[in-house]
Amino acid sequence: VPNENDVLRVRVKSTGIEEAIFYFDKKEYRVVDVGGQRSERRKWMHCFDGITAVLFCASLSEYDLPLREDPRVNRLDEALRVFSEVTNQTIFEKKAIIFFLNKTDLLREKLPLVPLQQYQPEYQCPADMDINTKDGVEEHFKSATEFIKNLFLSQINPERNMDTVYVHLTCALDTENVEHVITAVRVRLLNDILEDLGYGS
């Protein structure tokens, strides 16, 4: 019988457009997954009427991997391109962008083995950092995470109000982390709805 850990590790490929409706504190939430593969992207645009926010998920740990659909393309580079394409759409100018940088656990494991600067030459590892110590590993992780986060944020039109962009570091296997993030997102969405109705601060 699968346990909770088994369920958390299941990977289901996103294909097509899938809609999920769930209830939290007696409120209905509707999430539309438009699929991340290249072949699915042409189907996106008609899903965006009447949305409250855009949720965008990207992996922190795939900076060294090729795209499945095109091995010549780096996955991080492709994610940056799609992020730019989505966040700079005119219809999203006044919508919240809730950005999940996922797989923090895998990034921690990978950094000592696969240098980020080998794939992103602009990244400079702190010179005085000792990656053989616990503090050094954590400092390296924070430095790399900040670099990748800023790569994505630099794709956004500088004229956009960045107060509507929210970044969360996530690990899908860490249920406490996910619960905290979901609560924060829920509060943000409710605040945005109230502001749209004229009850905001």
Backbone as a chain_set.jsonl record, in Angstrom:
{"seq": "VPNENDVLRVRVKSTGIEEAIFYFDKKEYRVVDVGGQRSERRKWMHCFDGITAVLFCASLSEYDLPLREDPRVNRLDEALRVFSEVTNQTIFEKKAIIFFLNKTDLLREKLPLVPLQQYQPEYQCPADMDINTKDGVEEHFKSATEFIKNLFLSQINPERNMDTVYVHLTCALDTENVEHVITAVRVRLLNDILEDLGYGS", "coords": {"N": [[0.852, -1.186, 0.0], [0.704, 2.153, -0.947], [2.441, 4.758, 0.792], [2.368, 8.045, 2.415], [4.727, 9.322, 1.606], [5.334, 7.966, -0.76], [3.216, 8.817, -2.391], [3.768, 11.558, -2.558], [5.998, 11.519, -4.158], [5.197, 10.762, -6.655], [5.122, 11.368, -10.101], [3.294, 13.091, -12.428], [2.838, 13.593, -15.756], [2.141, 16.688, -17.279], [-0.4, 17.064, -19.496], [-2.323, 18.463, -22.018], [-5.17, 20.509, -21.025], [-6.039, 20.873, -17.752], [-8.426, 21.052, -15.186], [-8.924, 21.846, -11.809], [-10.994, 21.862, -8.984], [-11.205, 22.986, -5.737], [-11.896, 23.162, -2.201], [-11.406, 25.38, 0.461], [-11.481, 26.437, 3.702], [-14.23, 26.911, 3.35], [-14.346, 28.247, 0.949], [-14.312, 28.423, -2.595], [-11.865, 27.345, -4.863], [-10.422, 27.551, -8.026], [-8.291, 25.967, -10.152], [-6.399, 26.02, -13.053], [-4.484, 23.947, -14.945], [-2.27, 24.376, -17.44], [-0.387, 22.876, -18.722], [3.038, 22.157, -19.298], [4.632, 21.421, -21.443], [6.051, 22.06, -24.703], [4.322, 21.52, -26.863], [1.869, 21.954, -25.754], [1.468, 24.63, -25.346], [0.222, 26.296, -27.193], [-2.407, 26.14, -26.587], [-2.985, 27.699, -24.44], [-3.965, 30.445, -24.2], [-6.795, 30.938, -24.286], [-7.612, 30.184, -21.803], [-7.353, 32.137, -19.939], [-9.198, 34.12, -19.31], [-10.788, 36.143, -16.939], [-9.189, 35.484, -14.72], [-7.654, 35.385, -11.42], [-5.02, 35.26, -10.639], [-1.719, 34.395, -11.85], [-0.077, 31.388, -11.629], [3.14, 30.279, -11.615], [5.44, 27.758, -12.093], [8.756, 26.726, -11.625], [11.72, 24.765, -11.975], [14.432, 24.653, -9.708], [16.605, 23.036, -9.979], [17.297, 22.156, -12.525], [19.23, 23.247, -14.136], [21.29, 22.125, -15.559], [20.28, 20.386, -17.383], [18.997, 19.057, -20.498], [16.241, 20.06, -22.616], [13.376, 18.014, -22.9], [11.888, 17.918, -25.283], [13.594, 19.09, -27.089], [16.763, 18.457, -27.266], [18.851, 20.21, -27.666], [18.383, 22.483, -26.287], [18.686, 24.136, -23.221], [17.097, 23.418, -20.114], [16.671, 25.353, -18.085], [17.118, 27.723, -19.493], [14.994, 27.577, -21.296], [12.822, 27.681, -19.535], [13.124, 30.28, -18.567], [12.582, 31.721, -20.897], [9.889, 31.06, -21.382], [8.739, 32.027, -19.05], [9.163, 34.777, -19.374], [7.597, 35.17, -21.65], [5.022, 34.59, -20.687], [4.623, 36.236, -18.364], [4.803, 38.787, -19.367], [2.591, 39.253, -20.875], [-0.01, 41.346, -21.992], [-2.574, 41.072, -20.875], [-2.06, 40.277, -18.311], [-1.079, 42.358, -16.869], [-2.111, 43.629, -14.553], [-2.491, 41.571, -12.871], [-1.779, 39.278, -10.22], [1.376, 37.67, -10.05], [2.329, 34.651, -9.081], [5.025, 33.0, -8.139], [6.643, 29.987, -8.135], [9.615, 28.613, -7.126], [10.786, 25.608, -7.418], [11.891, 22.412, -6.001], [13.942, 22.713, -4.078], [15.347, 20.968, -2.455], [16.67, 19.229, -4.227], [18.356, 21.009, -5.516], [20.129, 21.731, -3.461], [21.481, 19.291, -3.135], [22.655, 18.973, -5.641], [24.351, 21.165, -6.248], [27.075, 20.995, -5.087], [28.096, 19.02, -6.714], [27.568, 19.529, -9.406], [28.612, 22.268, -10.795], [27.002, 25.403, -10.814], [27.958, 27.601, -12.234], [29.128, 26.476, -14.425], [27.152, 26.182, -16.258], [25.829, 28.547, -16.177], [27.59, 31.069, -16.734], [27.641, 33.657, -15.697], [27.161, 33.48, -13.049], [28.668, 33.89, -9.925], [30.34, 32.216, -7.553], [30.541, 32.776, -4.05], [33.683, 33.937, -3.012], [34.993, 33.394, -0.565], [33.802, 31.144, 0.43], [33.363, 27.996, 1.954], [32.608, 25.055, 0.747], [32.689, 22.635, 1.942], [31.747, 22.664, 4.443], [28.893, 22.739, 6.677], [27.717, 25.275, 6.966], [28.837, 26.499, 4.748], [27.72, 25.061, 2.624], [25.046, 25.813, 2.904], [25.27, 28.559, 2.494], [26.119, 28.583, -0.154], [23.878, 27.464, -1.384], [21.928, 29.473, -0.84], [23.063, 31.623, -2.235], [23.073, 30.668, -4.906], [20.359, 30.23, -5.295], [19.323, 32.821, -5.065], [20.543, 33.975, -7.281], [19.367, 32.512, -9.436], [16.68, 33.145, -9.017], [16.752, 35.914, -9.534], [17.462, 35.858, -12.211], [15.066, 35.045, -13.378], [13.298, 37.112, -12.539], [14.406, 39.253, -13.861], [13.43, 38.988, -16.372], [11.007, 40.186, -16.491], [8.973, 42.856, -17.607], [10.298, 46.014, -16.957], [8.585, 48.096, -16.389], [6.465, 47.088, -15.09], [4.518, 46.771, -12.095], [6.224, 45.6, -9.485], [5.323, 44.879, -7.043], [3.27, 43.153, -7.311], [4.274, 40.703, -7.799], [5.112, 37.629, -6.534], [7.366, 35.576, -4.9], [8.101, 32.231, -4.122], [9.991, 29.794, -2.454], [10.059, 26.358, -2.878], [9.578, 22.938, -1.848], [8.3, 20.095, -2.907], [8.171, 17.767, -1.464], [8.255, 18.449, 1.14], [5.969, 18.759, 3.382], [5.207, 20.626, 5.33], [6.383, 22.98, 4.422], [5.015, 23.286, 1.978], [2.397, 23.583, 2.928], [2.616, 26.01, 4.322], [3.236, 27.743, 2.177], [0.927, 27.5, 0.573], [-0.977, 28.599, 2.283], [-0.037, 31.248, 2.418], [-0.336, 32.013, -0.259], [-3.101, 31.778, -0.539], [-4.036, 33.823, 1.199], [-2.992, 36.011, -0.169], [-4.394, 35.895, -2.605], [-7.048, 36.303, -1.734], [-6.833, 38.9, -0.723], [-6.283, 40.267, -3.095], [-8.671, 39.885, -4.498], [-10.448, 41.304, -2.868], [-9.401, 43.871, -3.21], [-9.921, 44.238, -5.931], [-12.655, 44.462, -5.758], [-12.909, 46.86, -4.57], [-12.392, 47.083, -1.859], [-9.899, 47.165, -0.867], [-6.831, 48.218, 0.794]], "CA": [[0.0, 0.0, 0.0], [1.526, 3.374, -0.98], [2.346, 5.653, 1.941], [2.339, 9.47, 2.055], [5.957, 9.655, 0.89], [5.191, 7.439, -2.12], [2.294, 9.69, -3.115], [4.44, 12.826, -2.821], [7.036, 11.338, -5.172], [4.602, 10.41, -7.941], [5.182, 12.434, -11.099], [2.299, 12.963, -13.476], [3.141, 14.526, -16.837], [1.056, 17.6, -17.644], [-0.77, 17.031, -20.908], [-3.628, 19.087, -22.19], [-5.6, 21.49, -20.04], [-6.76, 20.195, -16.682], [-8.994, 21.977, -14.211], [-9.208, 21.269, -10.493], [-11.747, 22.726, -8.077], [-11.112, 22.501, -4.362], [-12.489, 24.056, -1.212], [-10.543, 25.645, 1.609], [-12.194, 27.378, 4.568], [-15.544, 27.174, 2.767], [-14.222, 29.046, -0.274], [-13.981, 27.623, -3.767], [-10.698, 27.738, -5.644], [-10.378, 26.868, -9.318], [-6.939, 26.02, -10.697], [-6.304, 25.45, -14.399], [-3.124, 23.562, -15.316], [-2.244, 24.448, -18.907], [0.625, 21.981, -19.292], [4.298, 22.855, -19.522], [5.341, 21.003, -22.648], [5.949, 22.997, -25.824], [3.167, 21.22, -27.698], [0.644, 22.35, -25.067], [1.403, 26.072, -25.102], [-0.698, 26.976, -28.114], [-3.764, 26.024, -26.041], [-3.059, 28.447, -23.193], [-4.517, 31.79, -24.086], [-8.233, 31.034, -24.015], [-7.869, 29.795, -20.409], [-6.959, 33.201, -19.032], [-10.257, 35.101, -19.058], [-11.358, 36.183, -15.593], [-8.338, 34.894, -13.689], [-7.224, 36.215, -10.298], [-3.556, 35.257, -10.57], [-0.967, 33.412, -12.618], [0.867, 30.603, -10.846], [4.182, 29.773, -12.511], [6.351, 26.885, -11.352], [9.998, 26.4, -12.329], [12.64, 23.955, -11.179], [15.738, 25.227, -9.38], [17.685, 22.051, -10.102], [17.445, 21.626, -13.885], [20.094, 24.152, -14.901], [22.262, 21.364, -16.343], [19.586, 19.36, -18.156], [18.411, 19.47, -21.784], [14.796, 19.974, -22.766], [12.973, 16.714, -23.471], [11.413, 18.073, -26.653], [14.684, 19.561, -27.943], [17.982, 18.28, -26.457], [19.805, 21.306, -27.895], [17.974, 23.615, -25.458], [18.809, 23.957, -21.776], [15.78, 23.554, -19.467], [16.561, 26.631, -17.39], [16.966, 28.762, -20.52], [13.633, 27.484, -21.82], [11.917, 28.169, -18.495], [13.246, 31.741, -18.56], [11.892, 32.232, -22.079], [8.446, 30.914, -21.188], [8.372, 32.953, -17.976], [9.093, 36.096, -19.995], [6.452, 35.166, -22.562], [3.776, 34.579, -19.917], [4.471, 37.365, -17.43], [4.734, 40.063, -20.084], [1.337, 39.37, -21.619], [-0.77, 42.542, -21.61], [-3.738, 40.728, -20.052], [-1.632, 39.984, -16.946], [-0.411, 43.541, -16.313], [-2.604, 43.967, -13.22], [-2.753, 40.327, -12.155], [-0.673, 38.787, -9.401], [2.197, 36.571, -10.532], [2.805, 33.874, -7.93], [6.116, 32.265, -8.783], [7.221, 28.941, -7.295], [10.9, 28.019, -7.486], [10.612, 24.308, -6.781], [12.988, 21.442, -5.888], [15.056, 23.244, -3.275], [16.118, 19.833, -1.935], [17.556, 18.723, -5.283], [19.398, 22.012, -5.761], [21.138, 21.576, -2.397], [22.267, 18.093, -3.416], [23.347, 19.044, -6.927], [25.341, 22.25, -6.353], [28.478, 20.585, -4.883], [28.492, 18.04, -7.719], [27.438, 20.112, -10.745], [28.715, 23.717, -10.575], [26.047, 26.243, -11.548], [28.679, 28.504, -13.139], [29.467, 25.732, -15.638], [26.033, 26.357, -17.183], [25.474, 29.968, -16.126], [28.897, 31.686, -16.44], [27.484, 34.921, -14.965], [27.082, 33.203, -11.606], [29.932, 33.907, -9.211], [30.265, 31.606, -6.228], [31.285, 33.589, -3.083], [35.093, 33.532, -3.004], [35.455, 32.908, 0.741], [32.878, 30.118, 0.88], [33.892, 26.638, 2.06], [31.46, 24.178, 0.502], [32.875, 21.403, 2.699], [31.134, 22.837, 5.757], [27.438, 22.872, 6.637], [27.418, 26.685, 6.704], [29.226, 26.788, 3.374], [26.707, 24.475, 1.738], [23.848, 26.646, 2.994], [25.575, 29.841, 1.845], [26.14, 28.314, -1.591], [22.48, 27.287, -1.774], [21.267, 30.783, -0.832], [23.638, 32.425, -3.31], [22.601, 30.138, -6.183], [18.913, 30.46, -5.359], [19.123, 34.249, -5.328], [20.949, 34.204, -8.668], [18.345, 31.961, -10.334], [15.48, 33.966, -8.839], [16.941, 37.189, -10.225], [17.412, 35.587, -13.65], [13.658, 35.058, -13.776], [12.701, 38.426, -12.335], [14.945, 40.185, -14.857], [12.677, 38.811, -17.614], [9.751, 40.925, -16.4], [8.995, 44.236, -18.081], [10.631, 46.889, -15.823], [7.493, 49.031, -16.11], [5.452, 46.396, -14.305], [4.547, 46.946, -10.65], [6.771, 44.368, -8.935], [4.606, 44.54, -5.81], [2.286, 42.114, -7.637], [5.022, 39.482, -8.093], [5.424, 36.976, -5.261], [8.243, 34.427, -5.128], [8.132, 31.252, -3.036], [10.858, 28.632, -2.615], [9.262, 25.206, -2.473], [9.999, 21.551, -1.981], [7.018, 19.379, -2.902], [8.225, 16.668, -0.505], [8.201, 19.039, 2.481], [4.552, 19.098, 3.531], [5.08, 21.851, 6.128], [6.72, 24.077, 3.507], [3.916, 23.429, 1.024], [1.246, 24.118, 3.655], [2.898, 27.43, 4.571], [3.14, 28.462, 0.903], [-0.48, 27.531, 0.165], [-1.65, 29.574, 3.14], [0.385, 32.581, 1.984], [-0.962, 32.277, -1.564], [-4.535, 31.966, -0.296], [-4.212, 35.162, 1.755], [-2.71, 36.976, -1.235], [-5.502, 35.866, -3.557], [-8.214, 36.937, -1.11], [-6.567, 40.342, -0.688], [-6.423, 40.79, -4.463], [-10.099, 39.896, -4.814], [-11.032, 42.425, -2.134], [-8.956, 45.101, -3.857], [-10.675, 44.341, -7.182], [-14.018, 44.857, -5.413], [-12.857, 48.197, -3.992], [-12.278, 47.053, -0.407], [-8.49, 47.1, -0.496], [-6.272, 49.341, 1.564]], "C": [[0.893, 1.242, 0.0], [1.338, 4.208, 0.28], [2.398, 7.109, 1.465], [3.561, 9.862, 1.242], [5.906, 9.154, -0.554], [4.319, 8.361, -2.969], [2.974, 11.0, -3.491], [5.453, 12.718, -3.958], [6.495, 10.935, -6.549], [4.7, 11.611, -8.878], [4.169, 12.144, -12.185], [2.587, 14.025, -14.532], [1.921, 15.384, -17.15], [0.802, 17.505, -19.134], [-2.167, 17.603, -21.043], [-3.912, 20.098, -21.101], [-6.456, 20.78, -19.005], [-7.217, 21.22, -15.653], [-9.297, 21.236, -12.914], [-9.949, 22.306, -9.657], [-11.615, 22.15, -6.682], [-11.617, 23.579, -3.414], [-11.568, 24.153, -0.003], [-11.215, 26.726, 2.44], [-13.497, 27.862, 3.932], [-15.508, 28.098, 1.543], [-13.781, 28.144, -1.417], [-12.782, 28.211, -4.496], [-10.682, 26.888, -6.911], [-8.991, 27.072, -9.908], [-6.938, 25.324, -12.046], [-4.837, 25.208, -14.714], [-3.075, 23.496, -16.841], [-1.171, 23.567, -19.534], [1.888, 22.726, -19.661], [5.021, 22.506, -20.798], [5.089, 21.974, -23.798], [4.673, 22.783, -26.635], [1.856, 21.679, -27.076], [0.438, 23.874, -25.062], [0.436, 26.815, -26.011], [-2.123, 26.978, -27.568], [-3.997, 26.966, -24.855], [-4.048, 29.604, -23.191], [-6.008, 31.846, -23.748], [-8.589, 30.654, -22.581], [-7.778, 30.98, -19.447], [-8.014, 34.268, -18.781], [-10.73, 35.0, -17.607], [-10.497, 35.589, -14.501], [-8.019, 35.9, -12.586], [-5.707, 36.338, -10.271], [-2.993, 34.211, -11.506], [-0.004, 32.715, -11.669], [1.865, 29.973, -11.811], [5.173, 28.98, -11.676], [7.568, 26.568, -12.205], [10.916, 25.624, -11.387], [13.954, 24.697, -10.943], [16.885, 24.318, -9.811], [17.955, 21.571, -11.529], [18.34, 22.48, -14.765], [21.091, 23.423, -15.791], [21.612, 20.371, -17.298], [19.037, 19.907, -19.472], [16.896, 19.318, -21.76], [14.434, 18.634, -23.4], [12.605, 16.837, -24.948], [12.516, 18.493, -27.626], [15.981, 19.523, -27.137], [19.024, 19.385, -26.643], [19.544, 22.479, -26.953], [18.082, 23.254, -23.981], [17.463, 24.24, -21.094], [15.616, 24.887, -18.735], [16.368, 27.765, -18.391], [15.548, 28.763, -21.084], [12.624, 28.015, -20.803], [11.944, 29.693, -18.418], [12.486, 32.353, -19.733], [10.374, 32.177, -21.9], [7.952, 31.865, -20.101], [8.222, 34.37, -18.526], [7.848, 36.214, -20.873], [5.134, 35.299, -21.795], [3.604, 35.862, -19.108], [4.346, 38.704, -18.134], [3.514, 40.19, -20.995], [0.546, 40.578, -21.096], [-1.924, 42.209, -20.673], [-3.372, 40.43, -18.601], [-1.029, 41.193, -16.238], [-0.823, 43.828, -14.871], [-2.961, 42.725, -12.412], [-1.53, 39.926, -11.337], [0.05, 37.652, -10.125], [2.755, 35.872, -9.299], [3.765, 32.826, -8.481], [6.732, 31.28, -7.797], [8.547, 28.474, -7.889], [10.982, 26.71, -6.706], [11.911, 23.488, -6.767], [14.207, 22.02, -5.187], [15.946, 22.115, -2.767], [17.11, 19.311, -2.97], [18.66, 19.717, -5.619], [20.504, 21.894, -4.721], [22.059, 20.397, -2.686], [23.149, 18.264, -4.651], [24.496, 20.05, -6.948], [26.789, 21.807, -6.116], [29.004, 19.668, -5.984], [28.508, 18.609, -9.135], [27.449, 21.641, -10.593], [27.741, 24.512, -11.449], [26.758, 27.113, -12.576], [29.124, 27.805, -14.423], [28.389, 25.923, -16.708], [25.537, 27.798, -17.233], [26.745, 30.738, -15.741], [28.8, 32.991, -15.657], [27.452, 34.705, -13.453], [28.48, 33.158, -11.0], [29.724, 33.35, -7.809], [31.062, 32.478, -5.253], [32.703, 33.061, -2.871], [35.527, 32.899, -1.69], [34.594, 31.764, 1.287], [33.543, 28.744, 0.876], [32.729, 25.657, 1.923], [31.593, 22.833, 1.208], [32.311, 21.51, 4.116], [29.629, 23.002, 5.595], [27.036, 24.307, 6.319], [27.745, 27.059, 5.268], [28.227, 26.255, 2.368], [25.456, 25.346, 1.728], [24.065, 27.995, 2.322], [25.572, 29.694, 0.326], [24.71, 28.187, -2.122], [21.765, 28.635, -1.863], [21.763, 31.659, -1.979], [23.104, 31.985, -4.669], [21.109, 30.396, -6.363], [18.613, 31.912, -5.698], [19.478, 34.578, -6.783], [19.868, 33.729, -9.635], [17.061, 32.775, -10.228], [15.601, 35.27, -9.615], [16.994, 37.019, -11.742], [15.973, 35.654, -14.143], [13.067, 36.462, -13.659], [13.189, 39.445, -13.352], [14.222, 40.054, -16.201], [11.406, 39.659, -17.658], [9.951, 42.363, -16.875], [9.254, 45.176, -16.898], [9.535, 47.894, -15.481], [6.385, 48.392, -15.268], [5.632, 46.712, -12.82], [4.994, 45.636, -10.008], [6.138, 43.992, -7.601], [3.569, 43.455, -6.05], [2.959, 40.798, -8.032], [5.494, 38.881, -6.775], [6.203, 35.696, -5.532], [8.248, 33.536, -3.89], [9.104, 30.133, -3.389], [10.114, 27.426, -2.083], [10.004, 23.891, -2.66], [8.728, 20.725, -1.832], [6.991, 18.244, -1.885], [8.132, 17.16, 0.944], [6.78, 19.553, 2.71], [4.349, 20.367, 4.349], [5.362, 23.073, 5.264], [5.568, 24.344, 2.549], [2.689, 24.027, 1.709], [1.407, 25.612, 3.928], [2.719, 28.251, 3.296], [1.691, 28.582, 0.459], [-1.26, 28.542, 0.994], [-1.316, 30.999, 2.71], [-0.262, 32.965, 0.656], [-2.447, 32.555, -1.385], [-4.819, 33.374, 0.232], [-4.018, 36.218, 0.678], [-3.867, 37.047, -2.234], [-6.734, 36.554, -2.989], [-8.038, 38.45, -1.041], [-6.747, 40.97, -2.061], [-7.882, 40.877, -4.879], [-10.781, 41.07, -4.139], [-10.654, 43.755, -2.765], [-9.709, 45.319, -5.17], [-12.111, 44.824, -6.93], [-14.082, 46.247, -4.754], [-12.74, 48.246, -2.494], [-10.827, 47.009, 0.057], [-8.041, 48.331, 0.251], [-5.814, 50.451, 0.631]], "O": [[1.757, 1.37, 0.867], [0.222, 4.35, 0.78], [2.464, 7.374, 0.264], [3.455, 10.642, 0.296], [6.378, 9.833, -1.466], [4.643, 8.65, -4.121], [2.792, 11.503, -4.6], [5.735, 13.703, -4.641], [7.264, 10.785, -7.498], [4.396, 12.738, -8.487], [4.185, 11.072, -12.791], [2.579, 15.22, -14.234], [0.807, 14.874, -17.273], [1.674, 17.824, -19.943], [-3.072, 17.268, -20.279], [-3.02, 20.495, -20.35], [-7.468, 20.163, -19.336], [-6.477, 22.139, -15.301], [-9.856, 20.14, -12.926], [-9.577, 23.479, -9.627], [-11.879, 20.968, -6.464], [-11.745, 24.748, -3.78], [-11.032, 23.157, 0.483], [-11.489, 27.815, 1.936], [-13.825, 29.048, 3.967], [-16.532, 28.661, 1.156], [-12.984, 27.225, -1.232], [-12.7, 29.42, -4.716], [-10.9, 25.677, -6.873], [-8.564, 28.203, -10.138], [-7.409, 24.194, -12.178], [-4.039, 26.144, -14.748], [-3.748, 22.671, -17.458], [-1.057, 23.517, -20.759], [1.832, 23.797, -20.264], [5.936, 23.223, -21.204], [4.046, 22.625, -23.858], [4.022, 23.744, -27.044], [0.844, 21.786, -27.767], [-0.669, 24.343, -24.797], [-0.106, 27.852, -25.63], [-2.961, 27.744, -28.044], [-5.106, 27.017, -24.323], [-4.872, 29.724, -22.284], [-6.434, 32.721, -22.994], [-9.745, 30.786, -22.179], [-8.093, 30.84, -18.265], [-7.73, 35.245, -18.088], [-11.031, 33.913, -17.113], [-11.016, 35.221, -13.447], [-8.104, 37.111, -12.791], [-5.17, 37.39, -9.923], [-3.679, 33.271, -11.906], [0.788, 33.366, -10.987], [1.483, 29.227, -12.713], [5.686, 29.473, -10.671], [7.436, 26.187, -13.369], [10.888, 25.807, -10.17], [14.515, 25.293, -11.862], [18.011, 24.781, -9.988], [18.764, 20.664, -11.723], [18.231, 22.447, -15.991], [21.68, 24.031, -16.685], [22.308, 19.597, -17.955], [18.658, 21.075, -19.555], [16.348, 18.543, -20.977], [15.104, 18.176, -24.325], [12.956, 15.983, -25.762], [12.399, 18.284, -28.834], [16.271, 20.464, -26.399], [19.972, 19.483, -25.864], [20.383, 23.372, -26.83], [17.622, 22.195, -23.553], [16.771, 25.191, -21.456], [14.538, 25.481, -18.763], [15.556, 28.663, -18.17], [14.969, 29.824, -21.322], [11.681, 28.717, -21.169], [10.905, 30.326, -18.227], [11.824, 33.38, -19.582], [9.666, 33.13, -22.226], [6.87, 32.441, -20.22], [7.274, 35.077, -18.187], [7.141, 37.221, -20.842], [4.239, 36.035, -22.211], [2.552, 36.498, -19.166], [3.833, 39.661, -17.553], [3.42, 41.125, -21.79], [0.456, 40.789, -19.887], [-2.223, 42.986, -19.766], [-4.254, 40.337, -17.747], [-0.521, 41.066, -15.124], [0.009, 44.225, -14.055], [-3.649, 42.813, -11.395], [-0.393, 40.202, -11.719], [-0.579, 36.788, -10.734], [3.561, 36.442, -8.564], [3.37, 31.9, -9.189], [7.273, 31.672, -6.763], [8.592, 27.996, -9.022], [11.216, 26.703, -5.497], [12.889, 23.831, -7.432], [15.343, 21.846, -5.628], [17.161, 22.281, -2.659], [18.251, 18.989, -2.638], [19.771, 19.319, -5.967], [21.686, 21.951, -5.061], [23.273, 20.491, -2.504], [24.267, 17.752, -4.692], [25.512, 19.809, -7.6], [27.667, 22.208, -6.881], [30.215, 19.55, -6.169], [29.341, 18.232, -9.959], [26.415, 22.24, -10.296], [27.669, 24.315, -12.662], [26.233, 27.343, -13.666], [29.461, 28.47, -15.403], [28.666, 25.839, -17.904], [24.907, 28.216, -18.204], [26.959, 31.028, -14.564], [29.771, 33.397, -15.017], [27.687, 35.632, -12.678], [29.364, 32.467, -11.507], [29.021, 33.941, -6.988], [32.171, 32.89, -5.593], [32.896, 31.879, -2.584], [36.337, 31.972, -1.687], [34.655, 31.455, 2.477], [34.208, 28.374, -0.092], [31.962, 25.454, 2.864], [30.712, 21.982, 1.09], [32.389, 20.56, 4.894], [29.145, 23.357, 4.521], [26.137, 24.544, 5.513], [27.026, 27.838, 4.641], [27.921, 26.916, 1.375], [24.873, 25.591, 0.672], [23.168, 28.519, 1.661], [25.085, 30.569, -0.39], [24.377, 28.732, -3.174], [21.076, 28.911, -2.845], [20.975, 32.355, -2.62], [22.725, 32.819, -5.49], [20.656, 30.738, -7.456], [17.747, 32.196, -6.525], [18.792, 35.367, -7.433], [19.493, 34.459, -10.553], [16.423, 33.062, -11.242], [14.654, 35.685, -10.283], [16.617, 37.929, -12.48], [15.689, 36.24, -15.188], [12.41, 36.94, -14.583], [12.474, 40.394, -13.675], [14.379, 40.908, -17.073], [10.801, 39.834, -18.716], [10.964, 42.997, -16.58], [8.503, 45.142, -15.924], [9.552, 48.482, -14.4], [5.479, 49.078, -14.794], [6.754, 46.898, -12.347], [4.235, 44.668, -9.985], [6.389, 42.905, -7.083], [3.039, 42.89, -5.094], [2.302, 39.888, -8.536], [6.188, 39.535, -5.996], [5.761, 34.838, -6.296], [8.38, 34.014, -2.763], [9.053, 29.586, -4.49], [9.593, 27.455, -0.968], [10.905, 23.753, -3.488], [8.147, 20.665, -0.748], [5.916, 17.801, -1.481], [7.949, 16.361, 1.862], [6.436, 20.654, 2.28], [3.407, 21.116, 4.089], [4.664, 24.082, 5.36], [5.189, 25.495, 2.332], [2.015, 24.883, 1.136], [0.459, 26.384, 3.785], [2.122, 29.327, 3.326], [1.266, 29.649, 0.015], [-2.109, 29.26, 0.465], [-2.197, 31.857, 2.643], [-0.685, 34.106, 0.472], [-2.99, 33.466, -2.009], [-5.742, 34.039, -0.239], [-4.766, 37.193, 0.607], [-4.266, 38.133, -2.655], [-7.397, 37.313, -3.696], [-8.987, 39.198, -1.273], [-7.294, 42.066, -2.185], [-8.286, 41.835, -5.539], [-11.598, 41.756, -4.753], [-11.48, 44.663, -2.849], [-10.09, 46.445, -5.491], [-12.705, 45.502, -7.768], [-15.161, 46.743, -4.426], [-12.952, 49.297, -1.889], [-10.559, 46.833, 1.246], [-8.747, 49.336, 0.336], [-5.316, 51.478, 1.091]]}, "num_chains": 1, "name": "protein.A"}
